Amino acid sequence: MDTVFRNVRVVDGSGGPSYRADVALDGGRIAVIAREGERRPSARRVVDATGLALSPGFIDMHAHSDLALLRDPSHEAKAAQGVTLEVIGQDGLSYAPVDDRTLGEVRTQITGWNGDGSDVGLTWRSVGEYLDRLDHGFGGEGVAVNAAYLVPQGTVRALAVGWEDRPAAPAELARMKQLVAEGLEQGAVGLSSGLTYTPGMYADGAELTELCRVVAAYGGYYCPHHRSYGAGALAAYEEMIDLARAAGCALHLAHATMNFGVNEGRAPELLALLDAALAGGADISLDTYPYTPGCTTLVAMLPSWAGEGGPEAVLARLRDDATAERIRYAMEVEGADGCHGVPIDWEAIEVSGVTDPRLAAAHVGRTIARTARERGEEPWATARRLLLADRLGPAILQHVGHEENVRTIMRHRVHTGGSDGILHGAKPHPRAYGTFPHYLGRYARELGVLSLEECVAHLTSRPAARLRLPDRGLVRVGHRADLVLFDPETVAAGATFEAPRTLPTGIPYVLIAGRFVMEDGRRTDVLAGRSVRRTAAA
C-alpha cells in the first residue's frame, strides 16, 4: 500500500455513526478499511491519525474559481479548507463557450468576481478547451483541486443573442440549445443561470425551459441564481421549480437564501415549498454558505434595463446625467431588479475589492454610505463615480442576511455546502477561505445545528450524488482517495471579515487521488486537480 492512516475516526460521508479504523490507500484509491479488531494493513508510509477524523474531500457546490485555478497553483483558499472538488461556471457567467467579442464583454462584466483575466491568458473558446486547460495547467501538471463546470446560460445568451432585453428569435434559441448541448457533450455537468445578472436575466421562463430540456437529455442539472432573493423570493423559487418540472430536469438551487428585511424568519416557507415539490417527485437539491452577508459586484445592483447592450453601454449610461438619475431612482426608490426588488440600503453595501489599486484606500472596507458622508455627497454620487473610475470592477459585500434563516435552511435533507467564494479583491468575503471549516467548527461543534456526521454528509455524499459521481463522496473501498483529515475538536475557520484571507486551523491533511495536497497543515507542491467531466454513464 502507498499510505495508511492509523487509528483514525472515519466519518464516512453517509451520515451514519463514525467509527475507528485504519484506512489504507493504493493507486489513488481507498484499498483497505480495517476496523478495530481486524487485520491492520501495512504501507510504505504510515500516518498516526489518533485524534483526527477522516472524511471524503469536501465538494464546493458553488465556486467562482474559474480563473483562480489557473492563476495560483497553490490555491490555498480552497485546498486548505479540505475542498477537493469545486463546481464552477456559476451564476450564468463564465468564460466558455465564447467568441472573441463575447469573451471581452464577459471579462468586463465579471471583473469584480475574477479580475480581468489578463494574467491568465484566455486562449480557449469552447467548454472542452477550457476543461483541457485545467487538465494541463501549470506546465501540464494540472491544477490544485478538481473542478466540474456548468455551462453558463448568460454567456450562451450573449454569444447567441447579444445583450439585448428581448425574446430570443427561433434561430437564436436553436443556437443556444446547440451551444448547451455541445458544452454538455464536452464534459459540463449542467447549466447555470444568473437571473439578476445581464444578459441572462433577459430570458423568460419558456426560453429557460427549452434549455433545461437539453440539460435533462444529457443527465445534467440546472443550477439557477433565480430572479430574486428579496422581494418576491418565494415566487422566484417557485418559478424555478415549475420550469425544471416542465423540462424534466434535475434542479439545484444556488445559494438558497432568504435575504433582506422582507424575508426575515421566512425560511420555513421556502422549505415547505421544497418539501411539497419533493413529495411530488421533483429532483431538487440546494446549497448555502454559513454566513449572513452576500457578495457580488456593484454593477449587479443596477436595474436590468441599464445593462442592455453590454458593459460599454452601461458605462455610457452612467456618464449621462439624466440616465444616471433614472438609475438612481430605480435603485433607491423603486427597488431595482438587480437588487432583488428591494430599495438599496447604501449602509449595507461594503466595497470589498476594486480592479484599480489606486482606488482601494478610499473605498475598500467601507460602505458606500460612509464614503459618501466623508465626501459630503449623496451615496449614489459615490457609487456612480466608483463604477466609472473602476470600469464596473468593484466587488461588494451586501449585509442583508438573517442568521435564523441560515440555520433553518442548512438543516434540510437536500442541503449541500457551497462557498460562493469570490477570491478577487483586497477584502473578499471570508466565505471564500472559511466556509467548510466554519460549518464543522461553528455550526456542528459549537452550535450543534448539525451533528458532525450529518454535517460531513452535507459537504460530501450529497453533492457527489447531485454530480452523479459514483466513486466519490463516501469513504468506501474502491472509491477515489480524495480525502480530508481534520481535528473535530479544533477545526475552525480562520477567515474573518477583518482578515478574510486567513487560513483555517485543524485541517492537517488533504489528499487528492491519494496524493498529499496539504501535509502537516501546509500546502505541498502537488497539482493533482483535474476536470471532472460528465460522462455518458453519469
C-alpha positions in Angstrom: 0.0 0.0 0.0 1.0 3.6 -0.6 -0.3 5.1 2.7 -2.1 4.0 5.8 -3.8 6.3 8.4 -3.7 4.5 11.7 -6.4 4.7 14.4 -8.5 7.4 12.6 -12.1 8.3 13.3 -13.9 7.6 10.0 -16.7 10.0 9.3 -17.6 8.3 6.0 -20.0 10.8 4.4 -23.1 8.6 4.7 -24.4 10.5 7.8 -24.2 7.2 9.8 -22.2 6.9 13.0 -18.4 7.4 12.8 -16.1 4.5 13.7 -12.4 3.8 14.5 -10.3 2.2 11.7 -7.1 2.0 9.8 -7.6 3.3 6.2 -5.1 2.3 3.6 -4.7 3.9 0.1 -3.1 2.5 -3.0 -3.0 3.7 -6.6 -5.1 6.8 -5.8 -8.0 4.8 -4.3 -9.1 3.5 -0.9 -7.8 0.0 -0.7 -8.5 -1.2 2.8 -10.7 -0.1 5.7 -9.8 -2.2 8.7 -12.0 -1.6 11.8 -10.8 -2.3 15.3 -10.0 -5.9 15.8 -9.4 -6.6 12.1 -6.0 -7.2 10.4 -4.1 -4.0 10.2 -2.8 -3.1 6.7 0.8 -2.1 6.2 2.1 0.6 3.8 5.2 2.5 2.7 4.0 5.5 4.7 2.2 5.2 8.0 0.5 8.2 9.5 -0.6 8.1 13.1 -4.1 9.8 12.9 -5.1 9.4 16.5 -7.4 12.3 17.4 -8.2 13.0 13.8 -11.3 12.4 11.7 -11.1 11.2 8.1 -13.8 12.0 5.7 -14.3 12.3 2.0 -12.9 15.5 0.5 -15.4 18.4 0.6 -17.2 19.4 -2.6 -17.8 23.1 -3.1 -21.1 23.2 -5.0 -20.9 26.9 -5.8 -17.4 28.3 -6.5 -16.0 31.2 -8.5 -12.5 29.8 -9.0 -12.8 29.8 -12.8 -9.6 31.9 -13.3 -8.1 31.4 -9.8 -7.4 27.8 -10.5 -5.2 28.9 -13.5 -3.7 31.9 -11.7 -2.5 30.4 -8.5 -1.0 26.9 -8.4 -1.3 26.7 -4.6 -5.0 27.8 -4.4 -4.8 27.6 -0.6 -8.1 29.3 -0.3 -9.8 26.0 -1.1 -7.1 23.4 -0.6 -6.6 24.4 3.0 -10.3 24.0 3.7 -10.3 20.4 2.6 -12.1 21.1 -0.7 -11.1 18.5 -3.3 -13.7 19.4 -5.9 -15.2 22.8 -7.0 -18.2 23.4 -9.2 -17.5 26.4 -11.4 -19.2 28.2 -14.3 -21.7 29.6 -11.8 -24.4 32.3 -11.9 -24.7 32.1 -15.7 -21.5 34.0 -16.4 -18.1 32.4 -17.2 -15.6 32.2 -19.9 -16.8 29.3 -22.2 -18.3 28.9 -24.7 -17.3 32.3 -26.2 -16.1 34.0 -29.3 -13.6 36.9 -29.2 -16.4 39.5 -28.8 -18.3 37.7 -26.1 -15.1 36.9 -24.2 -14.2 40.6 -24.0 -17.7 41.5 -22.8 -17.8 38.8 -20.1 -14.3 39.7 -18.9 -15.5 43.2 -18.2 -18.9 42.1 -16.8 -17.4 39.9 -14.1 -14.1 41.6 -13.4 -15.3 42.1 -9.9 -15.5 38.3 -9.4 -12.3 37.2 -11.0 -10.2 40.1 -12.2 -10.0 40.8 -15.9 -8.0 37.6 -16.7 -5.1 39.4 -18.4 -2.7 37.5 -16.2 -4.1 34.1 -17.2 -4.1 34.0 -21.0 -7.6 33.1 -22.0 -6.7 31.0 -25.1 -9.7 28.7 -25.1 -13.1 29.3 -26.7 -15.1 26.1 -26.1 -16.1 24.3 -22.9 -13.9 21.4 -23.9 -10.9 23.6 -24.5 -11.3 25.2 -21.1 -11.5 21.9 -19.3 -8.4 20.8 -21.2 -6.6 23.9 -20.0 -7.5 22.8 -16.4 -6.1 19.3 -17.0 -2.9 20.7 -18.4 -2.4 23.8 -16.2 1.0 24.9 -14.9 3.3 23.2 -17.4 1.0 20.2 -17.9 0.8 19.2 -14.3 -2.8 20.1 -13.6 -4.4 22.4 -11.0 -4.7 22.5 -7.2 -8.1 20.8 -6.9 -10.6 19.1 -9.1 -13.2 21.1 -10.9 -16.6 20.5 -12.6 -18.1 23.0 -15.0 -21.6 24.3 -15.6 -22.5 25.8 -19.0 -23.2 29.5 -18.2 -26.6 30.5 -19.6 -25.9 34.2 -19.6 -22.7 33.7 -21.6 -24.5 31.5 -24.0 -27.2 34.2 -24.5 -24.6 36.8 -25.0 -23.0 34.7 -27.7 -26.2 33.8 -29.5 -28.5 36.8 -28.9 -26.2 39.6 -27.5 -27.0 41.9 -24.6 -30.5 43.0 -25.7 -33.5 42.7 -23.5 -35.8 40.9 -25.8 -37.1 37.3 -26.5 -34.8 35.1 -28.5 -35.7 34.5 -32.1 -36.3 30.9 -33.1 -32.9 30.6 -34.8 -31.2 32.2 -31.7 -32.9 29.8 -29.4 -31.9 26.9 -31.6 -28.3 28.1 -31.4 -28.4 28.4 -27.6 -29.7 24.8 -27.4 -26.9 23.7 -29.6 -24.3 25.5 -27.5 -25.6 24.0 -24.3 -25.6 20.5 -25.9 -22.1 21.0 -27.1 -20.9 22.1 -23.7 -22.5 19.0 -22.1 -21.0 16.7 -24.7 -17.6 18.2 -23.9 -18.0 17.4 -20.2 -20.0 20.1 -18.5 -22.3 18.7 -15.7 -25.2 21.1 -16.2 -26.4 24.6 -16.8 -26.2 27.7 -14.6 -28.1 30.9 -14.7 -27.8 34.3 -13.1 -31.2 35.7 -13.3 -30.4 39.0 -11.6 -27.4 39.5 -13.9 -27.5 40.7 -17.5 -27.8 39.3 -20.1 -29.1 36.0 -18.6 -31.9 37.7 -16.8 -33.5 38.7 -20.1 -34.5 35.1 -20.7 -38.1 34.3 -20.0 -39.3 31.1 -18.4 -40.2 29.4 -21.7 -36.6 30.0 -23.0 -35.1 28.6 -19.9 -37.4 25.6 -20.0 -36.2 24.8 -23.5 -32.6 24.9 -22.4 -33.3 22.7 -19.4 -34.9 20.1 -21.8 -31.4 19.8 -23.4 -29.8 19.5 -20.0 -32.2 16.8 -18.9 -31.5 14.8 -22.1 -27.8 14.6 -21.1 -28.5 13.8 -17.4 -27.2 17.1 -16.2 -28.8 19.5 -13.7 -30.0 23.2 -13.8 -28.4 25.5 -11.2 -30.1 28.9 -11.1 -29.3 32.0 -9.2 -33.0 32.9 -9.6 -34.8 36.2 -10.1 -34.9 37.4 -6.5 -33.6 36.6 -3.1 -35.5 39.7 -1.7 -39.0 40.9 -2.7 -40.8 38.0 -4.4 -38.2 35.4 -3.4 -40.7 32.6 -2.9 -42.3 33.3 -6.3 -38.8 33.2 -7.8 -38.1 29.8 -6.2 -41.4 28.5 -7.4 -40.7 29.6 -11.0 -37.5 27.6 -11.0 -39.3 24.5 -9.5 -42.1 24.8 -12.1 -39.8 25.1 -15.1 -37.5 22.3 -14.0 -40.5 20.1 -13.6 -41.8 21.0 -17.0 -38.4 20.2 -18.6 -38.0 17.0 -16.6 -34.7 18.4 -15.3 -32.9 18.0 -12.0 -32.7 21.3 -10.1 -30.0 22.6 -7.8 -30.9 25.9 -6.2 -27.8 28.1 -5.9 -27.0 29.9 -2.5 -30.6 29.2 -1.5 -31.1 32.1 1.0 -33.9 34.3 2.1 -32.5 37.8 2.4 -33.5 41.4 3.2 -36.0 42.5 5.8 -39.0 41.3 3.8 -37.8 37.7 4.3 -36.7 37.6 8.0 -37.9 34.4 9.6 -39.4 33.1 6.3 -37.1 30.2 5.7 -39.8 27.6 6.8 -42.0 28.9 3.9 -39.2 28.1 1.5 -38.7 24.6 2.9 -42.4 23.9 2.8 -42.3 24.8 -0.9 -39.4 22.5 -1.4 -40.9 19.6 0.6 -44.1 19.8 -1.4 -42.2 19.6 -4.7 -40.0 16.7 -3.4 -43.1 14.9 -2.3 -44.4 15.3 -5.8 -41.4 13.6 -7.3 -39.2 16.6 -8.1 -35.4 16.1 -8.1 -34.2 19.1 -6.1 -31.1 20.0 -4.1 -29.6 23.3 -2.9 -26.5 24.8 -1.4 -25.8 27.6 1.1 -22.8 29.3 2.7 -22.8 29.6 6.6 -22.7 33.4 6.7 -25.3 36.2 6.6 -23.8 38.8 4.2 -23.8 38.2 0.4 -21.1 39.1 -2.1 -21.4 40.2 -5.7 -20.4 43.2 -7.9 -21.6 46.8 -7.5 -22.8 46.9 -11.1 -25.1 44.0 -10.4 -27.2 46.3 -8.2 -28.3 48.3 -11.3 -31.7 47.8 -12.9 -31.6 45.4 -15.8 -32.5 48.0 -18.4 -29.3 49.8 -17.6 -27.3 46.7 -18.6 -28.8 46.3 -22.0 -26.2 46.4 -24.8 -23.3 45.2 -22.6 -20.7 46.8 -20.4 -19.8 49.7 -22.6 -23.4 50.6 -22.9 -23.6 50.6 -19.1 -20.7 52.9 -18.8 -22.3 55.3 -21.3 -25.5 55.4 -19.3 -23.6 56.1 -16.1 -21.8 59.0 -17.8 -25.1 60.6 -18.9 -26.6 62.7 -16.0 -30.2 62.2 -16.9 -29.9 58.4 -17.4 -27.8 58.1 -14.2 -30.7 59.9 -12.3 -33.1 57.3 -13.7 -30.8 54.6 -12.4 -30.6 56.1 -9.0 -34.4 56.4 -8.8 -34.9 52.8 -9.8 -32.3 51.7 -7.2 -33.2 53.9 -4.2 -37.0 54.4 -4.6 -38.5 51.6 -6.8 -36.2 48.7 -5.8 -34.3 47.6 -8.9 -34.5 44.0 -10.1 -30.7 43.9 -9.8 -31.1 44.5 -6.1 -33.9 41.8 -5.8 -36.8 44.3 -5.9 -35.7 46.0 -2.7 -34.7 49.7 -2.4 -31.0 49.7 -1.9 -29.6 50.4 1.6 -26.2 52.0 1.0 -25.3 51.4 4.6 -25.4 47.6 3.8 -23.2 47.9 0.7 -19.5 47.5 1.6 -16.8 47.7 -1.1 -14.7 44.5 -0.9 -12.5 45.0 -3.9 -11.6 47.2 -6.8 -9.7 46.5 -10.0 -7.7 49.7 -10.0 -5.4 49.6 -6.9 -5.3 53.4 -6.7 -9.0 53.3 -5.6 -8.5 50.8 -2.8 -7.5 53.1 0.1 -10.5 55.3 -0.3 -13.1 52.6 -0.8 -12.3 49.1 0.2 -13.6 48.1 3.6 -16.0 51.0 3.7 -19.7 51.2 3.0 -20.9 53.4 0.2 -22.8 55.4 2.8 -19.7 56.0 4.9 -17.6 57.2 2.0 -20.4 59.4 0.8 -20.6 61.1 4.3 -16.9 61.7 4.3 -17.1 63.2 0.9 -20.1 65.3 1.8 -22.2 63.9 -1.1 -25.1 61.6 -1.7 -24.4 57.8 -1.8 -25.4 57.4 -5.4 -22.8 60.0 -6.4 -20.1 58.0 -4.7 -21.3 54.7 -6.2 -21.6 56.2 -9.7 -18.1 57.7 -9.6 -16.6 54.5 -8.4 -18.3 52.4 -11.1 -17.0 54.7 -13.8 -13.5 55.1 -12.3 -13.1 51.3 -11.9 -14.9 50.4 -15.2 -17.6 48.3 -13.4 -14.9 46.5 -11.4 -15.9 47.0 -7.8 -16.9 43.9 -5.7 -19.2 44.3 -2.7 -20.4 42.7 0.5 -24.1 43.1 0.9 -25.2 42.8 4.6 -28.7 41.6 4.1 -29.0 38.1 5.6 -30.6 36.6 8.7 -28.9 34.0 10.9 -32.2 32.2 11.7 -32.8 31.6 8.0 -29.2 30.4 7.5 -29.6 27.8 10.3 -33.0 26.6 9.3 -32.1 26.0 5.6 -28.8 24.2 6.4 -30.8 21.6 8.3 -32.8 20.5 5.3 -32.3 17.0 3.9 -31.3 18.2 0.4 -28.9 20.8 1.6 -25.3 20.9 0.5 -22.4 23.3 1.1 -21.3 26.0 -1.4 -18.9 28.8 -0.6 -19.9 31.2 -3.4 -16.4 32.3 -2.8 -15.1 35.3 -4.7 -11.4 35.4 -4.4 -10.7 38.6 -6.2 -10.3 41.9 -4.3 -8.4 43.3 -1.3 -11.1 42.3 1.2 -13.1 39.4 0.0 -16.0 37.7 1.8 -14.5 35.3 4.4 -16.7 32.5 3.0 -14.1 32.1 0.2 -11.5 30.9 2.8 -13.7 29.7 5.6 -17.0 28.0 4.5 -16.2 24.4 5.2 -14.3 24.7 8.5 -17.0 27.1 9.6 -19.6 24.5 9.0 -17.6 22.0 11.0 -16.4 24.2 13.8 -19.2 26.7 14.3 -22.4 25.0 13.2 -21.6 21.4 14.1 -19.3 21.5 17.1 -20.2 24.8 18.8 -23.9 25.3 18.0 -24.9 21.7 17.3 -27.1 22.7 14.4 -25.9 19.6 12.7 -24.1 16.6 14.2 -20.6 16.0 12.8 -21.7 13.1 10.8 -24.7 15.0 9.3 -22.5 18.0 8.5 -19.9 15.9 6.7 -22.7 14.2 4.6 -23.9 17.6 3.6 -20.4 18.5 2.3 -19.6 15.2 0.6 -22.0 12.4 -0.4 -24.9 14.7 -1.1 -23.1 16.9 -3.6 -21.4 13.8 -5.1 -24.9 12.3 -5.6 -26.1 15.5 -7.4 -23.0 15.4 -9.6 -23.6 11.7 -10.2 -20.1 10.7 -9.2 -20.3 7.1 -8.2 -16.8 6.8 -6.7 -16.6 10.0 -4.7 -18.3 11.4 -1.6 -18.0 8.3 0.6 -15.2 6.5 2.4 -15.5 3.1 0.7 -13.1 0.6 -0.6 -12.5 1.3 -4.3 -13.5 4.9 -4.1 -11.2 7.7 -5.1 -8.8 8.7 -2.3 -10.0 12.3 -2.3 -9.9 12.7 1.5 -9.5 15.3 4.3 -8.3 14.7 7.8 -9.3 17.2 10.5 -9.4 17.6 14.2 -13.0 17.7 15.3 -12.1 19.5 18.5 -10.2 22.3 16.9 -11.2 22.7 13.3 -12.3 26.3 12.7 -12.3 29.0 10.0 -9.5 31.4 10.4 -11.1 33.9 7.9 -13.0 36.8 9.4 -14.4 40.0 7.8 -11.4 41.9 9.2 -8.8 39.3 8.0 -10.7 37.4 5.2 -7.6 35.5 3.8 -6.6 33.8 7.0 -6.4 30.0 6.5 -8.3 27.6 8.7 -7.0 25.6 11.6 -7.4 22.0 12.5 -7.0 20.5 8.9 -3.6 18.9 8.7 -4.1 16.6 5.7 -5.9 16.9 2.4 -5.4 14.3 -0.4 -6.5 14.2 -4.0 -6.1 10.8 -5.8 -4.1 9.7 -2.8 -1.5 12.5 -3.1 -1.0 14.9 -0.3 -2.2 18.4 -1.3 -1.9 19.6 2.3 0.6 18.0 4.7 1.0 18.9 8.4 -1.2 21.9 7.7 1.0 23.2 4.8 0.4 23.3 1.1 2.6 21.0 -0.9 3.6 21.5 -4.5 1.3 18.7 -5.7 -1.1 19.6 -8.5 -3.5 16.6 -8.5 -6.6 18.5 -9.6 -8.2 17.7 -12.9 -11.5 18.5 -14.7 -14.4 16.2 -13.6 -16.5 15.7 -16.7 -20.0 14.5 -17.3 -19.8 11.1 -18.8 -22.4 9.0 -20.8 -22.5 6.6 -17.8 -23.4 9.5 -15.5 
